Amino acid sequence: MLAIIGGTGLTQLAGLDVSDRRAARTPHGKPSGLLTFGSIRGGPVVFLARHGDAHTIAPHQINYRANLWALKDQGIDKVVSVASVGGIRADLGPGKIVIPHQIIDYTWGRMSTFFENEVPVKHVDFTEPYAVALRDRLLAAATACGEEVVDGAVYAATQGPRLESAAEIDRLERDGADIVGMTGMPEAALAREIELDYAAVAVGVNHAAGRGASARGVSFQQIEEVLESAMVRVRRIIEAAA
C-alpha cells in the first residue's frame, strides 16, 4: 500500500476519498498527526502531514522515526515524500517539479536511526537512497498525466528552519547539490532501515539564496504563489501513481 507524506503546501490531499483517520502510537513517540486512510481512483492510500495538520512542526522537530514507524505498522510498503525545495541549479527554479535521485545530508542533532541503545546495530546500503522502482512509477505517472518533471537531481538536506545564506548555497553547489530542502533526511535513511520503498517529489518554490530572483533575498510571497499552483500539478501525479 502507498503512503504520501505531505510537506509545506500539502497538508491535505485533495482527491482522496477518506474512509478513516487514526491516531497512532509508536515506540518512538507520536507521529506528526493523524493517519488519513482512503483511496484515489480506487487505489488505497494513506496520507500524513509531515509538519502537522496546521503546519506547526519545524523541520528539525519532526519525529521522523514515529512517522515512518506508524506507516510501516499500518502495512505500508511504499512511501512518496512531497517536499518544497529551493533551486540551486539554474534550470530548477520556481515551478519545476523534480524527482531526485541522490541526497547529501547536512542536518545535525536529529534522531537518525532506529538502531541504537539496546538494539543491535544494523548497517544499510544507501548507495541509491531512493527506490528505483518507485521513482520510475512517479516518472511514468507524470508522463501519463502530461505533467513535465525533471528526472534526477541531488537533494541537499539542511537543518532549517531558517533558509540558507548565499555562501552556504555556494558550498552546496560545489558539493554537487542541485536543490536544497530541510526534510529529506533522516526520512529517507529511516525508511531504508525498516525496508520501506521511498521516493520523493520535490517542488521548486524559489531560487536558492544568491541565485536568480533570490540574488538579494528570498520572496516568501512568491513561494506561496508558486506552491498554490505547483501542488495542483503534484496532486495529478500522485493520482496517476496511485
N, C-alpha and C positions, 0 to 999 in steps of 0.2 A: 504494500500500500504506500501511496505517495503522501508526503507531508510538505507543506510550504511554510517556511519561516520568513515572515514579512518584516522588513526593516523600515527605515524612515520613508514615509509616503505610502506605506502599505500596511496599515493597522487592521484593515478588514479586507476580505477577499470577495469582491463583487462577483456575482455569478455562481457563488457557492450555495447550493440548496442545503441549508443547515438542518441536520437531524438531531444534534445533541451538542451540548457544551459541558465539559467536565473539568473539575479541579483535580489536579494531580499532585501526589506526594511522592518524593523520591528519597533515596538515601543521601542525596546531595542537596536537599532543601526543596524549596518551591520553584517551579518554573516561572517565567515572566508573566504568565496569565493563564486563562482557561484554554483548554484544547477545544477547538471548534471542529466538530465532525460533520461531514456532509458529502455531497457528490457534485461533480461538474460533468455535465453531459453523460451522466450515468457512471462515471469513474469515481471511486471513493477517494476522498481527500481529507486530510487533517490540516488545519491552519493554526499557527501560533504567531502572535505578535511579539517579536524579539524585544522591543522596548516597552512592552506592556500595552494594554488597550488604549491608554491615554498618552502614550509615548513619554513616560516619566522616568525610565531607567536608562542611565547614561551607559555608553559602550563599555566602560571599564567596570561597571557594576552589574552587568548582566550575568545571571547564573547560567552560563553556557552548559555546564555539566547537567544541571537539573533539566534544562530544556531538552537536550538530546536524550537523556535517560528516560524522561517521560514519554517521548515519542517512541523510542525503542520498546518501552514497556507496553505500548498500545499496539504492537505488531507492525510498526512502520519499518520498512526496509530501504526506502529511498527518500532523501531529503533534498529539496531545492531551496536554496537561500536566495532571497531577493534583497539587494543592498544598494544604497546610493553611493556613488564614488565621485572623486574629482579626476579629471583627465590630465595626466602628465604628458602623455604623447599628444602631439599637436592635432591628430585626427580623431581623438577620443574626447571631444568637448561635449558641451551640453546637448542632451537629447540622444546621444549614442547609447545603444544597448549592447553590452559586451558579455560574452560567455568566456570567462577567464580560464586559463589552463595551468597557471602556476601562481605561487604565492610566496611572499617573503614576510616574515614575522618580525615586527619591531615593537610589539607590545611587551609589557612587563607587569609583574605582580598579579597576573590573572591565574585562576585555578585552571591549569592547562593539561591535566591528565587525570584519568580515573585510577591510575595505578600508583598509589603512594601509601605510606604508613605500613599497615599490616598486610596490604595486598601485594603479592609478588609483582615485580617489575615486568612489564611487557613492552617489548620494542615493536614498533610497527613500521612498515615500509611507507615512506611518504614521498617517493620519487615523483609520482604523479598525484598531487593532492586532491584532484577532482576525479570522480569516477568517469572513466572514458565512455561507457555505455550511456550513462545518464546525461553527460554533455552532448553526446550525439543525439539523444532523444530531444533535448532542448533545441538544438540546431535544426533538426528535422521539423519540430513543431513550429519554429519561426518561419521556415520555408513554407510550410503547409498553410499558414495563416497570412502569408505575404508581408511579414514584418522583417525589416532588414536588421541583422545583428552582425557584430564583429566576432569572428571565430578566433579566440585566443588573445590573451593579454596576461601580463604579470601583475598581480594584485599586491600592493604594499599595504600591510595591516599595521596601522599606527594606533597609539594609545588613546588619543582623544581625552575629553570631549572637545578640546579646542582644535581648530584646524591648524595645519602646518605652516611654518614660516617658508618664505621663498627659498632660503638657503637649505632648509630640510628637503624641500622638493628637488632642489638641485642634487642633493645627495642621493635621494631615491632614484632619480633618473640615472645617475652614474652607476648605481647598483643594478640597473636593468629593469626597474619598475615602470609600468605603463599607466596604471591607475592607482588611486590611493583611497582607502576607506578605513573604518575603525572597528569593524565587527567580523572580519574574515577569519581571525584567529582569536582564541583557540578552537573556534567552532569546527573548522574543517578537520583539525587533528583529532579532536574528541570523537567526531563521527567515525573516523577511521579506526579508532581504538575499539569501538563497540560494533564495528562491522556494519555501519550504515553507509550505503552508497550516497554520495554527497556531491552536488554541483551547485554552481552559483549563476545567477543572472544579475549582472552589475549595471546599474543605470547611471550614466554620466550626467551629473546635475550642474557641474561647473568646471571651468578650467582650474587646475590646481594653482596654488598660490604662486604668483610671479609669472604665470603663463596666460597668454591671450587676454581675454576680458578681465582676468583676475590679476593683471600685472601690478596693479596698485591696491588691490583688495578684492575680497570675495563678496559678491552681492547675494545676500540671503533672500531678497525679494525674487531675484532671478531663479534661485534654487527652488523656491516654492512654485513658481510658474512652470518650470521645467518638470518638476515632479508630477504636477497635476496632469500634464499631457502624456508624459512618458509612462506613467503607471497604467494608463489605459492600454497602451501597447503591450506592456508586460503581462497584463491580465489575459490578453488574447493569446499570448504564447503559452501561458500556464494552462489555459483552457484546452488548447490544442495538445499540449503534453499530457494532460490528464485523461 
